[in-house]
Amino acid sequence: MLGLTQLELSARAGVALTTIKRMEAPRTPAAVVPSVRLSSLHRLMGYFETAGIEFHFGPDSTGVSLKEG
């Protein structure tokens, strides 16, 4: 959505490049969730929110979108 490379996202969010690669790597059904520190997830979410990404959680709307305006 933001058009960033893994390296750019790593630098802007303050998260290791290896973490970004691990999160984006294809997985088998048995390994659906990658092993990632909660602090890394918080940094990524914080960066995405300041960059204009909205997170939607709920029974009717789960996903992400770009903020309008």
C-alpha positions as CSV (number, residue, x, y, z in Angstrom):
1,M,0.0,0.0,0.0
2,L,2.9,2.3,0.7
3,G,5.2,1.1,-2.1
4,L,8.1,0.5,0.2
5,T,10.8,-2.1,-0.2
6,Q,11.6,-4.4,2.7
7,L,14.8,-2.4,3.4
8,E,12.9,0.9,3.4
9,L,10.3,-0.4,5.7
10,S,12.9,-1.8,8.0
11,A,14.7,1.5,8.3
12,R,11.5,3.6,8.7
13,A,9.9,1.4,11.3
14,G,13.1,0.5,13.2
15,V,12.6,-3.2,12.7
16,A,15.4,-5.6,11.6
17,L,15.3,-6.5,7.9
18,T,15.5,-10.2,8.9
19,T,12.2,-9.7,10.8
20,I,10.5,-8.1,7.8
21,K,11.7,-11.0,5.6
22,R,10.6,-13.6,8.0
23,M,7.1,-12.0,8.3
24,E,6.7,-11.9,4.5
25,A,8.1,-15.4,3.7
26,P,5.7,-18.0,2.4
27,R,4.7,-20.5,5.1
28,T,3.2,-24.0,5.2
29,P,-0.2,-24.3,7.0
30,A,1.6,-25.8,10.0
31,A,3.6,-22.7,10.4
32,V,1.0,-19.9,9.8
33,V,2.4,-17.4,12.4
34,P,6.0,-16.4,12.2
35,S,8.1,-16.0,15.3
36,V,8.2,-12.2,15.8
37,R,8.7,-10.1,19.0
38,L,5.7,-8.2,20.2
39,S,7.8,-5.0,20.3
40,S,8.6,-5.4,16.6
41,L,4.9,-5.7,15.8
42,H,4.2,-2.6,17.9
43,R,6.9,-0.6,15.9
44,L,5.5,-1.8,12.6
45,M,1.9,-0.9,13.5
46,G,3.0,2.4,14.9
47,Y,4.8,3.2,11.7
48,F,2.0,2.1,9.5
49,E,-0.5,4.2,11.4
50,T,1.6,7.4,11.1
51,A,2.0,6.6,7.4
52,G,-1.7,6.6,6.9
53,I,-2.7,3.0,7.3
54,E,-5.9,2.2,9.3
55,F,-6.4,-1.2,10.9
56,H,-9.9,-2.6,11.2
57,F,-10.8,-5.3,13.7
58,G,-14.3,-6.6,14.2
59,P,-17.0,-9.0,13.0
60,D,-18.0,-6.8,10.1
61,S,-14.7,-5.2,9.1
62,T,-11.3,-6.9,9.4
63,G,-8.3,-5.6,7.4
64,V,-6.4,-2.5,6.5
65,S,-7.1,0.6,4.4
66,L,-5.5,4.0,3.6
67,K,-6.9,6.9,5.6
68,E,-9.1,9.1,3.5
69,G,-8.2,12.8,3.1
